[in-house]
Amino acid sequence: MRRSDGQTVYPFTKNTIGVLNYDPKGNMSAQVMRTDRPAFAINDHQKGTPEEIKAAFEGFISYFGTYEVNKEKDTVTHHVKGSSFPNWVGSDQILRVLRRPFDA
């Protein structure tokens, strides 16, 4: 991710994968995770140790909602309706769109 000051940061380290979906009706969803999150010792997502749960939570974020594109500002605003990070519910997440030479 590139901040407004030009600094590149990796919130989940460089070992990150994810998917960002937009539909024509204005809905969106995003999932991003570290690829090196440790597996739980027991194959039950509700029975992890506090350390396993912490590592799983800190290495993953998912949210959904609606979106708006602002071509003049080169931004996409995600209006968050639900998120794995509760503080984002009801918030707007503004992403800067990086233009490429072929986006004339």
C-alpha positions in Angstrom: 0.0 0.0 0.0 1.3 3.5 -0.8 0.5 6.2 1.6 -0.2 9.8 0.6 3.4 10.7 1.6 4.7 8.2 -1.0 5.9 5.7 1.6 5.1 2.0 0.8 3.9 0.0 3.7 3.0 -3.7 4.0 0.3 -4.1 6.8 0.3 -7.9 6.5 4.0 -8.2 5.3 4.9 -8.9 1.7 3.5 -12.4 2.1 -0.1 -11.2 1.3 -2.8 -12.4 -1.0 -6.4 -11.1 -1.4 -9.3 -10.4 -3.6 -11.4 -7.3 -4.2 -14.8 -7.7 -5.9 -17.1 -5.1 -7.4 -20.4 -5.7 -9.0 -22.4 -3.4 -11.4 -25.0 -2.8 -8.7 -22.5 -0.9 -6.5 -21.7 -3.7 -4.1 -18.1 -4.7 -3.1 -16.2 -7.1 -0.9 -12.6 -7.4 0.1 -10.5 -10.1 1.7 -6.8 -9.8 2.5 -4.6 -12.2 4.4 -1.0 -13.2 5.2 0.0 -16.4 3.5 2.1 -17.5 6.4 -0.6 -17.6 9.2 -0.1 -20.6 11.4 -2.7 -23.4 11.3 -4.6 -24.2 14.6 -3.4 -27.3 16.4 -7.0 -28.6 16.5 -9.0 -28.5 13.3 -11.9 -26.5 14.8 -12.1 -22.7 14.2 -13.9 -22.2 17.5 -11.3 -24.0 19.7 -8.1 -22.1 18.9 -5.7 -21.1 21.7 -5.6 -17.3 22.4 -2.3 -17.2 20.5 -3.7 -19.0 17.5 -6.8 -16.7 17.4 -4.6 -13.6 17.8 -2.4 -14.7 14.8 -5.4 -15.6 12.7 -7.1 -12.2 13.4 -4.0 -10.1 13.0 -3.2 -11.7 9.6 -6.6 -11.3 8.0 -9.2 -8.6 7.2 -12.5 -8.9 5.4 -15.2 -6.4 4.7 -18.1 -5.7 2.4 -20.5 -2.9 1.5 -21.1 -0.5 -1.4 -18.7 1.6 -3.4 -18.5 4.9 -5.3 -15.9 5.9 -7.9 -14.7 9.5 -8.1 -12.8 9.9 -11.4 -11.8 13.5 -10.7 -10.0 12.5 -7.5 -8.9 9.1 -8.8 -10.5 7.4 -5.7 -12.8 4.6 -4.9 -14.8 4.9 -1.6 -15.9 1.7 0.1 -18.9 2.3 2.4 -18.4 -0.5 4.9 -21.5 -2.4 6.1 -19.7 -5.4 7.7 -16.1 -6.1 8.6 -14.0 -8.5 10.6 -12.6 -5.3 12.2 -15.7 -4.0 14.1 -14.4 -0.4 14.1 -14.8 -0.2 10.3 -18.5 -1.0 10.3 -20.3 2.2 9.2 -17.0 3.8 8.0 -15.8 4.9 4.6 -12.5 3.5 3.4 -11.0 5.7 0.6 -8.6 4.0 -1.8 -6.5 6.0 -4.3 -6.6 4.6 -7.8 -3.2 4.4 -9.4 -3.4 5.3 -13.0 -1.5 3.3 -15.6 -0.3 4.6 -18.9 -3.0 2.7 -20.8 -5.8 4.3 -18.7 -6.0 7.4 -21.1 
